[in-house]
Amino acid sequence: MNETPSEIARRPREWKLQDAKARFSELVRLAGEAGPQHVTVNGKEKAVLLSAKDYRRLRSEPMGDALVRLLAEADLDDIEFDHIKAPGPVRDIEL
């Protein structure tokens, strides 16, 4: 079954638990082809199924490290930031 990208995009990304259980193979396939699949219980989101590739990407690098690297590599010489006083105790951090 070869679907076009537009057909894949139209497939559900939100599944009721009973549908997710009954069509688990399709759910797994769509997680790999169309992105995260959300599973609901009584109308409330309870789980998200990710492809292994997406999961590894999320686990590979803490977001804080990526932000620090982005700011360190960015050309921010011409930008001035206002100093905002923090409302509580402040500690030094190493970047």
PDB file of N, CA, C and O in Angstrom:
ATOM      1  N   MET A   1       0.846  -1.183   0.000  1.00  0.00           N
ATOM      2  CA  MET A   1       0.000   0.000   0.000  1.00  0.00           C
ATOM      3  C   MET A   1       0.888   1.242   0.000  1.00  0.00           C
ATOM      4  O   MET A   1       1.435   1.621   1.036  1.00  0.00           O
ATOM      5  N   ASN A   2       1.027   1.863  -1.148  1.00  0.00           N
ATOM      6  CA  ASN A   2       1.844   3.069  -1.270  1.00  0.00           C
ATOM      7  C   ASN A   2       0.942   4.287  -1.338  1.00  0.00           C
ATOM      8  O   ASN A   2       0.240   4.502  -2.326  1.00  0.00           O
ATOM      9  N   GLU A   3       0.969   5.077  -0.284  1.00  0.00           N
ATOM     10  CA  GLU A   3       0.148   6.281  -0.226  1.00  0.00           C
ATOM     11  C   GLU A   3       0.986   7.488  -0.609  1.00  0.00           C
ATOM     12  O   GLU A   3       2.197   7.518  -0.393  1.00  0.00           O
ATOM     13  N   THR A   4       0.326   8.472  -1.175  1.00  0.00           N
ATOM     14  CA  THR A   4       1.001   9.723  -1.491  1.00  0.00           C
ATOM     15  C   THR A   4       1.176  10.515  -0.202  1.00  0.00           C
ATOM     16  O   THR A   4       0.464  10.264   0.770  1.00  0.00           O
ATOM     17  N   PRO A   5       2.111  11.469  -0.170  1.00  0.00           N
ATOM     18  CA  PRO A   5       2.275  12.293   1.033  1.00  0.00           C
ATOM     19  C   PRO A   5       0.984  13.000   1.447  1.00  0.00           C
ATOM     20  O   PRO A   5       0.720  13.145   2.640  1.00  0.00           O
ATOM     21  N   SER A   6       0.183  13.438   0.487  1.00  0.00           N
ATOM     22  CA  SER A   6      -1.062  14.124   0.857  1.00  0.00           C
ATOM     23  C   SER A   6      -2.061  13.156   1.480  1.00  0.00           C
ATOM     24  O   SER A   6      -2.833  13.543   2.358  1.00  0.00           O
ATOM     25  N   GLU A   7      -2.054  11.897   1.034  1.00  0.00           N
ATOM     26  CA  GLU A   7      -2.938  10.903   1.649  1.00  0.00           C
ATOM     27  C   GLU A   7      -2.486  10.604   3.073  1.00  0.00           C
ATOM     28  O   GLU A   7      -3.307  10.452   3.978  1.00  0.00           O
ATOM     29  N   ILE A   8      -1.186  10.524   3.259  1.00  0.00           N
ATOM     30  CA  ILE A   8      -0.649  10.277   4.600  1.00  0.00           C
ATOM     31  C   ILE A   8      -0.995  11.437   5.523  1.00  0.00           C
ATOM     32  O   ILE A   8      -1.375  11.224   6.675  1.00  0.00           O
ATOM     33  N   ALA A   9      -0.865  12.659   5.027  1.00  0.00           N
ATOM     34  CA  ALA A   9      -1.151  13.842   5.847  1.00  0.00           C
ATOM     35  C   ALA A   9      -2.603  13.886   6.285  1.00  0.00           C
ATOM     36  O   ALA A   9      -2.916  14.452   7.332  1.00  0.00           O
ATOM     37  N   ARG A  10      -3.499  13.293   5.495  1.00  0.00           N
ATOM     38  CA  ARG A  10      -4.925  13.306   5.846  1.00  0.00           C
ATOM     39  C   ARG A  10      -5.288  12.225   6.853  1.00  0.00           C
ATOM     40  O   ARG A  10      -6.395  12.234   7.392  1.00  0.00           O
ATOM     41  N   ARG A  11      -4.381  11.297   7.114  1.00  0.00           N
ATOM     42  CA  ARG A  11      -4.671  10.220   8.051  1.00  0.00           C
ATOM     43  C   ARG A  11      -4.761  10.793   9.462  1.00  0.00           C
ATOM     44  O   ARG A  11      -4.158  11.827   9.751  1.00  0.00           O
ATOM     45  N   PRO A  12      -5.510  10.129  10.342  1.00  0.00           N
ATOM     46  CA  PRO A  12      -5.661  10.669  11.701  1.00  0.00           C
ATOM     47  C   PRO A  12      -4.343  10.709  12.460  1.00  0.00           C
ATOM     48  O   PRO A  12      -3.518   9.801  12.368  1.00  0.00           O
ATOM     49  N   ARG A  13      -4.175  11.781  13.205  1.00  0.00           N
ATOM     50  CA  ARG A  13      -3.022  11.887  14.104  1.00  0.00           C
ATOM     51  C   ARG A  13      -3.496  11.792  15.549  1.00  0.00           C
ATOM     52  O   ARG A  13      -2.683  11.740  16.472  1.00  0.00           O
ATOM     53  N   GLU A  14      -4.799  11.769  15.741  1.00  0.00           N
ATOM     54  CA  GLU A  14      -5.359  11.607  17.080  1.00  0.00           C
ATOM     55  C   GLU A  14      -6.241  10.370  17.058  1.00  0.00           C
ATOM     56  O   GLU A  14      -7.124  10.237  16.210  1.00  0.00           O
ATOM     57  N   TRP A  15      -5.998   9.480  17.986  1.00  0.00           N
ATOM     58  CA  TRP A  15      -6.677   8.194  18.015  1.00  0.00           C
ATOM     59  C   TRP A  15      -7.343   7.970  19.367  1.00  0.00           C
ATOM     60  O   TRP A  15      -6.759   8.269  20.409  1.00  0.00           O
ATOM     61  N   LYS A  16      -8.555   7.450  19.352  1.00  0.00           N
ATOM     62  CA  LYS A  16      -9.168   6.957  20.582  1.00  0.00           C
ATOM     63  C   LYS A  16      -8.419   5.680  20.944  1.00  0.00           C
ATOM     64  O   LYS A  16      -7.955   4.958  20.062  1.00  0.00           O
ATOM     65  N   LEU A  17      -8.302   5.403  22.233  1.00  0.00           N
ATOM     66  CA  LEU A  17      -7.528   4.249  22.685  1.00  0.00           C
ATOM     67  C   LEU A  17      -7.994   2.958  22.025  1.00  0.00           C
ATOM     68  O   LEU A  17      -7.169   2.155  21.588  1.00  0.00           O
ATOM     69  N   GLN A  18      -9.312   2.747  21.949  1.00  0.00           N
ATOM     70  CA  GLN A  18      -9.810   1.497  21.371  1.00  0.00           C
ATOM     71  C   GLN A  18      -9.434   1.383  19.891  1.00  0.00           C
ATOM     72  O   GLN A  18      -9.159   0.283  19.412  1.00  0.00           O
ATOM     73  N   ASP A  19      -9.417   2.504  19.161  1.00  0.00           N
ATOM     74  CA  ASP A  19      -8.997   2.476  17.755  1.00  0.00           C
ATOM     75  C   ASP A  19      -7.494   2.229  17.648  1.00  0.00           C
ATOM     76  O   ASP A  19      -7.039   1.505  16.762  1.00  0.00           O
ATOM     77  N   ALA A  20      -6.733   2.833  18.550  1.00  0.00           N
ATOM     78  CA  ALA A  20      -5.279   2.645  18.541  1.00  0.00           C
ATOM     79  C   ALA A  20      -4.927   1.180  18.791  1.00  0.00           C
ATOM     80  O   ALA A  20      -4.018   0.642  18.160  1.00  0.00           O
ATOM     81  N   LYS A  21      -5.646   0.535  19.710  1.00  0.00           N
ATOM     82  CA  LYS A  21      -5.387  -0.877  19.988  1.00  0.00           C
ATOM     83  C   LYS A  21      -5.758  -1.742  18.793  1.00  0.00           C
ATOM     84  O   LYS A  21      -5.019  -2.660  18.436  1.00  0.00           O
ATOM     85  N   ALA A  22      -6.892  -1.456  18.177  1.00  0.00           N
ATOM     86  CA  ALA A  22      -7.364  -2.268  17.057  1.00  0.00           C
ATOM     87  C   ALA A  22      -6.510  -2.085  15.802  1.00  0.00           C
ATOM     88  O   ALA A  22      -6.406  -3.000  14.986  1.00  0.00           O
ATOM     89  N   ARG A  23      -5.905  -0.918  15.646  1.00  0.00           N
ATOM     90  CA  ARG A  23      -5.154  -0.601  14.422  1.00  0.00           C
ATOM     91  C   ARG A  23      -3.707  -0.236  14.747  1.00  0.00           C
ATOM     92  O   ARG A  23      -3.134   0.672  14.145  1.00  0.00           O
ATOM     93  N   PHE A  24      -3.122  -0.962  15.714  1.00  0.00           N
ATOM     94  CA  PHE A  24      -1.797  -0.611  16.209  1.00  0.00           C
ATOM     95  C   PHE A  24      -0.730  -0.617  15.114  1.00  0.00           C
ATOM     96  O   PHE A  24       0.133   0.260  15.092  1.00  0.00           O
ATOM     97  N   SER A  25      -0.778  -1.588  14.215  1.00  0.00           N
ATOM     98  CA  SER A  25       0.216  -1.635  13.131  1.00  0.00           C
ATOM     99  C   SER A  25       0.160  -0.370  12.292  1.00  0.00           C
ATOM    100  O   SER A  25       1.197   0.178  11.917  1.00  0.00           O
ATOM    101  N   GLU A  26      -1.051   0.097  11.995  1.00  0.00           N
ATOM    102  CA  GLU A  26      -1.208   1.334  11.224  1.00  0.00           C
ATOM    103  C   GLU A  26      -0.699   2.530  12.023  1.00  0.00           C
ATOM    104  O   GLU A  26      -0.062   3.428  11.471  1.00  0.00           O
ATOM    105  N   LEU A  27      -0.980   2.536  13.314  1.00  0.00           N
ATOM    106  CA  LEU A  27      -0.525   3.612  14.192  1.00  0.00           C
ATOM    107  C   LEU A  27       1.004   3.708  14.171  1.00  0.00           C
ATOM    108  O   LEU A  27       1.559   4.802  14.064  1.00  0.00           O
ATOM    109  N   VAL A  28       1.675   2.569  14.274  1.00  0.00           N
ATOM    110  CA  VAL A  28       3.140   2.541  14.252  1.00  0.00           C
ATOM    111  C   VAL A  28       3.659   3.015  12.898  1.00  0.00           C
ATOM    112  O   VAL A  28       4.600   3.807  12.835  1.00  0.00           O
ATOM    113  N   ARG A  29       3.049   2.535  11.817  1.00  0.00           N
ATOM    114  CA  ARG A  29       3.478   2.943  10.479  1.00  0.00           C
ATOM    115  C   ARG A  29       3.333   4.447  10.301  1.00  0.00           C
ATOM    116  O   ARG A  29       4.236   5.103   9.781  1.00  0.00           O
ATOM    117  N   LEU A  30       2.198   4.995  10.730  1.00  0.00           N
ATOM    118  CA  LEU A  30       1.966   6.432  10.580  1.00  0.00           C
ATOM    119  C   LEU A  30       2.909   7.261  11.449  1.00  0.00           C
ATOM    120  O   LEU A  30       3.294   8.365  11.064  1.00  0.00           O
ATOM    121  N   ALA A  31       3.279   6.746  12.603  1.00  0.00           N
ATOM    122  CA  ALA A  31       4.241   7.473  13.445  1.00  0.00           C
ATOM    123  C   ALA A  31       5.557   7.647  12.698  1.00  0.00           C
ATOM    124  O   ALA A  31       6.219   8.676  12.832  1.00  0.00           O
ATOM    125  N   GLY A  32       5.934   6.646  11.914  1.00  0.00           N
ATOM    126  CA  GLY A  32       7.159   6.743  11.138  1.00  0.00           C
ATOM    127  C   GLY A  32       7.020   7.596   9.893  1.00  0.00           C
ATOM    128  O   GLY A  32       7.968   8.275   9.497  1.00  0.00           O
ATOM    129  N   GLU A  33       5.844   7.570   9.268  1.00  0.00           N
ATOM    130  CA  GLU A  33       5.656   8.264   7.991  1.00  0.00           C
ATOM    131  C   GLU A  33       5.091   9.670   8.125  1.00  0.00           C
ATOM    132  O   GLU A  33       5.436  10.556   7.344  1.00  0.00           O
ATOM    133  N   ALA A  34       4.225   9.879   9.111  1.00  0.00           N
ATOM    134  CA  ALA A  34       3.497  11.150   9.192  1.00  0.00           C
ATOM    135  C   ALA A  34       3.757  11.919  10.472  1.00  0.00           C
ATOM    136  O   ALA A  34       3.222  13.012  10.654  1.00  0.00           O
ATOM    137  N   GLY A  35       4.572  11.365  11.365  1.00  0.00           N
ATOM    138  CA  GLY A  35       4.878  12.075  12.596  1.00  0.00           C
ATOM    139  C   GLY A  35       4.120  11.538  13.793  1.00  0.00           C
ATOM    140  O   GLY A  35       3.407  10.541  13.680  1.00  0.00           O
ATOM    141  N   PRO A  36       4.264  12.183  14.934  1.00  0.00           N
ATOM    142  CA  PRO A  36       3.683  11.707  16.186  1.00  0.00           C
ATOM    143  C   PRO A  36       2.180  11.454  16.087  1.00  0.00           C
ATOM    144  O   PRO A  36       1.446  12.205  15.444  1.00  0.00           O
ATOM    145  N   GLN A  37       1.740  10.372  16.743  1.00  0.00           N
ATOM    146  CA  GLN A  37       0.334   9.991  16.779  1.00  0.00           C
ATOM    147  C   GLN A  37      -0.140  10.104  18.230  1.00  0.00           C
ATOM    148  O   GLN A  37       0.463   9.528  19.135  1.00  0.00           O
ATOM    149  N   HIS A  38      -1.216  10.844  18.437  1.00  0.00           N
ATOM    150  CA  HIS A  38      -1.730  11.126  19.776  1.00  0.00           C
ATOM    151  C   HIS A  38      -2.851  10.154  20.117  1.00  0.00           C
ATOM    152  O   HIS A  38      -3.736   9.909  19.298  1.00  0.00           O
ATOM    153  N   VAL A  39      -2.812   9.601  21.328  1.00  0.00           N
ATOM    154  CA  VAL A  39      -3.821   8.647  21.788  1.00  0.00           C
ATOM    155  C   VAL A  39      -4.602   9.288  22.925  1.00  0.00           C
ATOM    156  O   VAL A  39      -4.025   9.810  23.879  1.00  0.00           O
ATOM    157  N   THR A  40      -5.937   9.237  22.803  1.00  0.00           N
ATOM    158  CA  THR A  40      -6.792   9.848  23.819  1.00  0.00           C
ATOM    159  C   THR A  40      -7.588   8.787  24.574  1.00  0.00           C
ATOM    160  O   THR A  40      -7.899   7.722  24.041  1.00  0.00           O
ATOM    161  N   VAL A  41      -7.905   9.101  25.815  1.00  0.00           N
ATOM    162  CA  VAL A  41      -8.778   8.282  26.650  1.00  0.00           C
ATOM    163  C   VAL A  41      -9.842   9.217  27.191  1.00  0.00           C
ATOM    164  O   VAL A  41      -9.531  10.200  27.862  1.00  0.00           O
ATOM    165  N   ASN A  42     -11.086   8.913  26.901  1.00  0.00           N
ATOM    166  CA  ASN A  42     -12.209   9.769  27.297  1.00  0.00           C
ATOM    167  C   ASN A  42     -12.006  11.209  26.828  1.00  0.00           C
ATOM    168  O   ASN A  42     -12.320  12.158  27.545  1.00  0.00           O
ATOM    169  N   GLY A  43     -11.478  11.356  25.617  1.00  0.00           N
ATOM    170  CA  GLY A  43     -11.304  12.679  25.027  1.00  0.00           C
ATOM    171  C   GLY A  43     -10.093  13.457  25.513  1.00  0.00           C
ATOM    172  O   GLY A  43      -9.858  14.578  25.060  1.00  0.00           O
ATOM    173  N   LYS A  44      -9.319  12.881  26.427  1.00  0.00           N
ATOM    174  CA  LYS A  44      -8.136  13.575  26.950  1.00  0.00           C
ATOM    175  C   LYS A  44      -6.875  12.884  26.443  1.00  0.00           C
ATOM    176  O   LYS A  44      -6.766  11.658  26.476  1.00  0.00           O
ATOM    177  N   GLU A  45      -5.925  13.691  25.973  1.00  0.00           N
ATOM    178  CA  GLU A  45      -4.677  13.130  25.471  1.00  0.00           C
ATOM    179  C   GLU A  45      -3.930  12.430  26.603  1.00  0.00           C
ATOM    180  O   GLU A  45      -3.682  13.016  27.658  1.00  0.00           O
ATOM    181  N   LYS A  46      -3.573  11.161  26.365  1.00  0.00           N
ATOM    182  CA  LYS A  46      -2.880  10.379  27.388  1.00  0.00           C
ATOM    183  C   LYS A  46      -1.509   9.893  26.947  1.00  0.00           C
ATOM    184  O   LYS A  46      -0.648   9.627  27.786  1.00  0.00           O
ATOM    185  N   ALA A  47      -1.291   9.772  25.632  1.00  0.00           N
ATOM    186  CA  ALA A  47      -0.009   9.250  25.153  1.00  0.00           C
ATOM    187  C   ALA A  47       0.258   9.760  23.748  1.00  0.00           C
ATOM    188  O   ALA A  47      -0.654  10.151  23.019  1.00  0.00           O
ATOM    189  N   VAL A  48       1.537   9.746  23.388  1.00  0.00           N
ATOM    190  CA  VAL A  48       1.950  10.108  22.033  1.00  0.00           C
ATOM    191  C   VAL A  48       2.924   9.038  21.568  1.00  0.00           C
ATOM    192  O   VAL A  48       3.902   8.736  22.252  1.00  0.00           O
ATOM    193  N   LEU A  49       2.652   8.465  20.398  1.00  0.00           N
ATOM    194  CA  LEU A  49       3.539   7.468  19.821  1.00  0.00           C
ATOM    195  C   LEU A  49       4.455   8.154  18.822  1.00  0.00           C
ATOM    196  O   LEU A  49       3.994   8.791  17.875  1.00  0.00           O
ATOM    197  N   LEU A  50       5.764   8.018  19.042  1.00  0.00           N
ATOM    198  CA  LEU A  50       6.779   8.616  18.172  1.00  0.00           C
ATOM    199  C   LEU A  50       7.515   7.517  17.425  1.00  0.00           C
ATOM    200  O   LEU A  50       7.578   6.376  17.882  1.00  0.00           O
ATOM    201  N   SER A  51       8.068   7.867  16.276  1.00  0.00           N
ATOM    202  CA  SER A  51       8.963   6.936  15.598  1.00  0.00           C
ATOM    203  C   SER A  51      10.233   6.821  16.441  1.00  0.00           C
ATOM    204  O   SER A  51      10.538   7.702  17.244  1.00  0.00           O
ATOM    205  N   ALA A  52      10.960   5.735  16.252  1.00  0.00           N
ATOM    206  CA  ALA A  52      12.222   5.562  16.979  1.00  0.00           C
ATOM    207  C   ALA A  52      13.189   6.694  16.636  1.00  0.00           C
ATOM    208  O   ALA A  52      13.930   7.163  17.500  1.00  0.00           O
ATOM    209  N   LYS A  53      13.183   7.130  15.381  1.00  0.00           N
ATOM    210  CA  LYS A  53      14.066   8.225  14.947  1.00  0.00           C
ATOM    211  C   LYS A  53      13.735   9.515  15.698  1.00  0.00           C
ATOM    212  O   LYS A  53      14.635  10.199  16.185  1.00  0.00           O
ATOM    213  N   ASP A  54      12.440   9.850  15.793  1.00  0.00           N
ATOM    214  CA  ASP A  54      12.039  11.060  16.521  1.00  0.00           C
ATOM    215  C   ASP A  54      12.393  10.953  18.001  1.00  0.00           C
ATOM    216  O   ASP A  54      12.839  11.926  18.609  1.00  0.00           O
ATOM    217  N   TYR A  55      12.194   9.771  18.577  1.00  0.00           N
ATOM    218  CA  TYR A  55      12.509   9.575  19.989  1.00  0.00           C
ATOM    219  C   TYR A  55      14.008   9.766  20.243  1.00  0.00           C
ATOM    220  O   TYR A  55      14.401  10.449  21.188  1.00  0.00           O
ATOM    221  N   ARG A  56      14.840   9.155  19.391  1.00  0.00           N
ATOM    222  CA  ARG A  56      16.297   9.304  19.560  1.00  0.00           C
ATOM    223  C   ARG A  56      16.709  10.767  19.430  1.00  0.00           C
ATOM    224  O   ARG A  56      17.571  11.246  20.167  1.00  0.00           O
ATOM    225  N   ARG A  57      16.088  11.471  18.490  1.00  0.00           N
ATOM    226  CA  ARG A  57      16.416  12.886  18.298  1.00  0.00           C
ATOM    227  C   ARG A  57      16.064  13.681  19.553  1.00  0.00           C
ATOM    228  O   ARG A  57      16.834  14.546  19.971  1.00  0.00           O
ATOM    229  N   LEU A  58      14.919  13.400  20.150  1.00  0.00           N
ATOM    230  CA  LEU A  58      14.517  14.118  21.362  1.00  0.00           C
ATOM    231  C   LEU A  58      15.419  13.791  22.548  1.00  0.00           C
ATOM    232  O   LEU A  58      15.690  14.656  23.381  1.00  0.00           O
ATOM    233  N   ARG A  59      15.880  12.562  22.624  1.00  0.00           N
ATOM    234  CA  ARG A  59      16.701  12.132  23.750  1.00  0.00           C
ATOM    235  C   ARG A  59      18.177  12.472  23.580  1.00  0.00           C
ATOM    236  O   ARG A  59      18.928  12.453  24.555  1.00  0.00           O
ATOM    237  N   SER A  60      18.603  12.783  22.361  1.00  0.00           N
ATOM    238  CA  SER A  60      20.024  12.907  22.090  1.00  0.00           C
ATOM    239  C   SER A  60      20.677  14.133  22.708  1.00  0.00           C
ATOM    240  O   SER A  60      21.846  14.075  23.092  1.00  0.00           O
ATOM    241  N   GLU A  61      19.968  15.217  22.812  1.00  0.00           N
ATOM    242  CA  GLU A  61      20.610  16.441  23.286  1.00  0.00           C
ATOM    243  C   GLU A  61      19.625  17.265  24.103  1.00  0.00           C
ATOM    244  O   GLU A  61      18.546  17.607  23.619  1.00  0.00           O
ATOM    245  N   PRO A  62      19.987  17.580  25.324  1.00  0.00           N
ATOM    246  CA  PRO A  62      19.104  18.448  26.105  1.00  0.00           C
ATOM    247  C   PRO A  62      18.895  19.780  25.384  1.00  0.00           C
ATOM    248  O   PRO A  62      19.827  20.336  24.803  1.00  0.00           O
ATOM    249  N   MET A  63      17.679  20.273  25.428  1.00  0.00           N
ATOM    250  CA  MET A  63      17.348  21.506  24.722  1.00  0.00           C
ATOM    251  C   MET A  63      18.179  22.686  25.220  1.00  0.00           C
ATOM    252  O   MET A  63      18.498  23.583  24.440  1.00  0.00           O
ATOM    253  N   GLY A  64      18.531  22.700  26.490  1.00  0.00           N
ATOM    254  CA  GLY A  64      19.329  23.797  27.024  1.00  0.00           C
ATOM    255  C   GLY A  64      20.684  23.893  26.340  1.00  0.00           C
ATOM    256  O   GLY A  64      21.172  24.987  26.055  1.00  0.00           O
ATOM    257  N   ASP A  65      21.293  22.725  26.078  1.00  0.00           N
ATOM    258  CA  ASP A  65      22.587  22.716  25.388  1.00  0.00           C
ATOM    259  C   ASP A  65      22.460  23.287  23.984  1.00  0.00           C
ATOM    260  O   ASP A  65      23.334  24.026  23.529  1.00  0.00           O
ATOM    261  N   ALA A  66      21.377  22.949  23.297  1.00  0.00           N
ATOM    262  CA  ALA A  66      21.165  23.458  21.936  1.00  0.00           C
ATOM    263  C   ALA A  66      20.976  24.969  21.960  1.00  0.00           C
ATOM    264  O   ALA A  66      21.480  25.671  21.084  1.00  0.00           O
ATOM    265  N   LEU A  67      20.256  25.474  22.954  1.00  0.00           N
ATOM    266  CA  LEU A  67      20.033  26.915  23.062  1.00  0.00           C
ATOM    267  C   LEU A  67      21.344  27.643  23.352  1.00  0.00           C
ATOM    268  O   LEU A  67      21.624  28.678  22.747  1.00  0.00           O
ATOM    269  N   VAL A  68      22.137  27.115  24.263  1.00  0.00           N
ATOM    270  CA  VAL A  68      23.422  27.735  24.587  1.00  0.00           C
ATOM    271  C   VAL A  68      24.312  27.763  23.349  1.00  0.00           C
ATOM    272  O   VAL A  68      24.949  28.777  23.066  1.00  0.00           O
ATOM    273  N   ARG A  69      24.360  26.648  22.603  1.00  0.00           N
ATOM    274  CA  ARG A  69      25.180  26.597  21.387  1.00  0.00           C
ATOM    275  C   ARG A  69      24.671  27.591  20.347  1.00  0.00           C
ATOM    276  O   ARG A  69      25.469  28.272  19.704  1.00  0.00           O
ATOM    277  N   LEU A  70      23.354  27.680  20.176  1.00  0.00           N
ATOM    278  CA  LEU A  70      22.772  28.622  19.220  1.00  0.00           C
ATOM    279  C   LEU A  70      23.156  30.053  19.571  1.00  0.00           C
ATOM    280  O   LEU A  70      23.575  30.817  18.701  1.00  0.00           O
ATOM    281  N   LEU A  71      23.016  30.419  20.839  1.00  0.00           N
ATOM    282  CA  LEU A  71      23.352  31.780  21.255  1.00  0.00           C
ATOM    283  C   LEU A  71      24.851  32.049  21.135  1.00  0.00           C
ATOM    284  O   LEU A  71      25.257  33.155  20.779  1.00  0.00           O
ATOM    285  N   ALA A  72      25.672  31.041  21.431  1.00  0.00           N
ATOM    286  CA  ALA A  72      27.120  31.220  21.332  1.00  0.00           C
ATOM    287  C   ALA A  72      27.560  31.418  19.886  1.00  0.00           C
ATOM    288  O   ALA A  72      28.505  32.161  19.619  1.00  0.00           O
ATOM    289  N   GLU A  73      26.882  30.759  18.956  1.00  0.00           N
ATOM    290  CA  GLU A  73      27.261  30.846  17.546  1.00  0.00           C
ATOM    291  C   GLU A  73      26.590  32.009  16.825  1.00  0.00           C
ATOM    292  O   GLU A  73      27.003  32.369  15.722  1.00  0.00           O
ATOM    293  N   ALA A  74      25.568  32.599  17.427  1.00  0.00           N
ATOM    294  CA  ALA A  74      24.824  33.677  16.769  1.00  0.00           C
ATOM    295  C   ALA A  74      25.617  34.980  16.798  1.00  0.00           C
ATOM    296  O   ALA A  74      26.386  35.233  17.726  1.00  0.00           O
ATOM    297  N   ASP A  75      25.421  35.789  15.783  1.00  0.00           N
ATOM    298  CA  ASP A  75      26.073  37.099  15.704  1.00  0.00           C
ATOM    299  C   ASP A  75      25.181  38.110  16.426  1.00  0.00           C
ATOM    300  O   ASP A  75      24.289  38.707  15.822  1.00  0.00           O
ATOM    301  N   LEU A  76      25.430  38.295  17.714  1.00  0.00           N
ATOM    302  CA  LEU A  76      24.581  39.155  18.539  1.00  0.00           C
ATOM    303  C   LEU A  76      25.281  40.446  18.947  1.00  0.00           C
ATOM    304  O   LEU A  76      24.826  41.126  19.867  1.00  0.00           O
ATOM    305  N   ASP A  77      26.374  40.792  18.283  1.00  0.00           N
ATOM    306  CA  ASP A  77      27.149  41.971  18.674  1.00  0.00           C
ATOM    307  C   ASP A  77      26.353  43.267  18.581  1.00  0.00           C
ATOM    308  O   ASP A  77      26.578  44.178  19.378  1.00  0.00           O
ATOM    309  N   ASP A  78      25.439  43.372  17.640  1.00  0.00           N
ATOM    310  CA  ASP A  78      24.683  44.610  17.435  1.00  0.00           C
ATOM    311  C   ASP A  78      23.406  44.687  18.269  1.00  0.00           C
ATOM    312  O   ASP A  78      22.679  45.678  18.196  1.00  0.00           O
ATOM    313  N   ILE A  79      23.132  43.664  19.050  1.00  0.00           N
ATOM    314  CA  ILE A  79      21.884  43.631  19.817  1.00  0.00           C
ATOM    315  C   ILE A  79      22.168  43.999  21.262  1.00  0.00           C
ATOM    316  O   ILE A  79      23.104  43.488  21.876  1.00  0.00           O
ATOM    317  N   GLU A  80      21.344  44.896  21.798  1.00  0.00           N
ATOM    318  CA  GLU A  80      21.467  45.268  23.205  1.00  0.00           C
ATOM    319  C   GLU A  80      20.289  44.680  23.968  1.00  0.00           C
ATOM    320  O   GLU A  80      19.140  44.765  23.535  1.00  0.00           O
ATOM    321  N   PHE A  81      20.594  44.092  25.091  1.00  0.00           N
ATOM    322  CA  PHE A  81      19.561  43.510  25.932  1.00  0.00           C
ATOM    323  C   PHE A  81      19.395  44.370  27.175  1.00  0.00           C
ATOM    324  O   PHE A  81      20.380  44.821  27.759  1.00  0.00           O
ATOM    325  N   ASP A  82      18.149  44.598  27.581  1.00  0.00           N
ATOM    326  CA  ASP A  82      17.885  45.300  28.829  1.00  0.00           C
ATOM    327  C   ASP A  82      18.147  44.346  29.983  1.00  0.00           C
ATOM    328  O   ASP A  82      17.820  43.161  29.910  1.00  0.00           O
ATOM    329  N   HIS A  83      18.733  44.868  31.037  1.00  0.00           N
ATOM    330  CA  HIS A  83      18.954  44.060  32.231  1.00  0.00           C
ATOM    331  C   HIS A  83      17.669  44.081  33.054  1.00  0.00           C
ATOM    332  O   HIS A  83      17.192  45.143  33.456  1.00  0.00           O
ATOM    333  N   ILE A  84      17.128  42.920  33.294  1.00  0.00           N
ATOM    334  CA  ILE A  84      15.905  42.814  34.093  1.00  0.00           C
ATOM    335  C   ILE A  84      16.282  42.195  35.429  1.00  0.00           C
ATOM    336  O   ILE A  84      16.898  41.130  35.477  1.00  0.00           O
ATOM    337  N   LYS A  85      15.914  42.858  36.500  1.00  0.00           N
ATOM    338  CA  LYS A  85      16.241  42.353  37.831  1.00  0.00           C
ATOM    339  C   LYS A  85      15.331  41.178  38.159  1.00  0.00           C
ATOM    340  O   LYS A  85      14.107  41.267  38.063  1.00  0.00           O
ATOM    341  N   ALA A  86      15.954  40.090  38.542  1.00  0.00           N
ATOM    342  CA  ALA A  86      15.201  38.898  38.908  1.00  0.00           C
ATOM    343  C   ALA A  86      14.553  39.107  40.270  1.00  0.00           C
ATOM    344  O   ALA A  86      15.163  39.705  41.156  1.00  0.00           O
ATOM    345  N   PRO A  87      13.319  38.622  40.452  1.00  0.00           N
ATOM    346  CA  PRO A  87      12.601  38.857  41.702  1.00  0.00           C
ATOM    347  C   PRO A  87      13.038  37.957  42.852  1.00  0.00           C
ATOM    348  O   PRO A  87      12.431  38.016  43.922  1.00  0.00           O
ATOM    349  N   GLY A  88      14.044  37.143  42.681  1.00  0.00           N
ATOM    350  CA  GLY A  88      14.466  36.252  43.757  1.00  0.00           C
ATOM    351  C   GLY A  88      15.968  36.083  43.754  1.00  0.00           C
ATOM    352  O   GLY A  88      16.679  36.835  43.087  1.00  0.00           O
ATOM    353  N   PRO A  89      16.457  35.104  44.493  1.00  0.00           N
ATOM    354  CA  PRO A  89      17.902  34.880  44.539  1.00  0.00           C
ATOM    355  C   PRO A  89      18.421  34.467  43.156  1.00  0.00           C
ATOM    356  O   PRO A  89      17.740  33.778  42.397  1.00  0.00           O
ATOM    357  N   VAL A  90      19.631  34.904  42.860  1.00  0.00           N
ATOM    358  CA  VAL A  90      20.243  34.623  41.561  1.00  0.00           C
ATOM    359  C   VAL A  90      21.570  33.932  41.800  1.00  0.00           C
ATOM    360  O   VAL A  90      22.300  34.275  42.730  1.00  0.00           O
ATOM    361  N   ARG A  91      21.881  32.961  40.962  1.00  0.00           N
ATOM    362  CA  ARG A  91      23.174  32.294  41.083  1.00  0.00           C
ATOM    363  C   ARG A  91      23.887  32.379  39.745  1.00  0.00           C
ATOM    364  O   ARG A  91      23.249  32.423  38.693  1.00  0.00           O
ATOM    365  N   ASP A  92      25.202  32.402  39.792  1.00  0.00           N
ATOM    366  CA  ASP A  92      26.008  32.436  38.576  1.00  0.00           C
ATOM    367  C   ASP A  92      25.955  31.080  37.893  1.00  0.00           C
ATOM    368  O   ASP A  92      25.894  30.040  38.550  1.00  0.00           O
ATOM    369  N   ILE A  93      25.979  31.104  36.568  1.00  0.00           N
ATOM    370  CA  ILE A  93      26.057  29.863  35.804  1.00  0.00           C
ATOM    371  C   ILE A  93      27.231  29.953  34.848  1.00  0.00           C
ATOM    372  O   ILE A  93      27.651  31.044  34.463  1.00  0.00           O
ATOM    373  N   GLU A  94      27.756  28.798  34.469  1.00  0.00           N
ATOM    374  CA  GLU A  94      28.864  28.743  33.536  1.00  0.00           C
ATOM    375  C   GLU A  94      28.319  28.395  32.169  1.00  0.00           C
ATOM    376  O   GLU A  94      27.589  27.414  32.024  1.00  0.00           O
ATOM    377  N   LEU A  95      28.663  29.189  31.159  1.00  0.00           N
ATOM    378  CA  LEU A  95      28.215  28.910  29.797  1.00  0.00           C
ATOM    379  C   LEU A  95      29.342  28.387  28.956  1.00  0.00           C
ATOM    380  O   LEU A  95      29.148  28.097  27.775  1.00  0.00           O
TER     381      LEU A  95
END
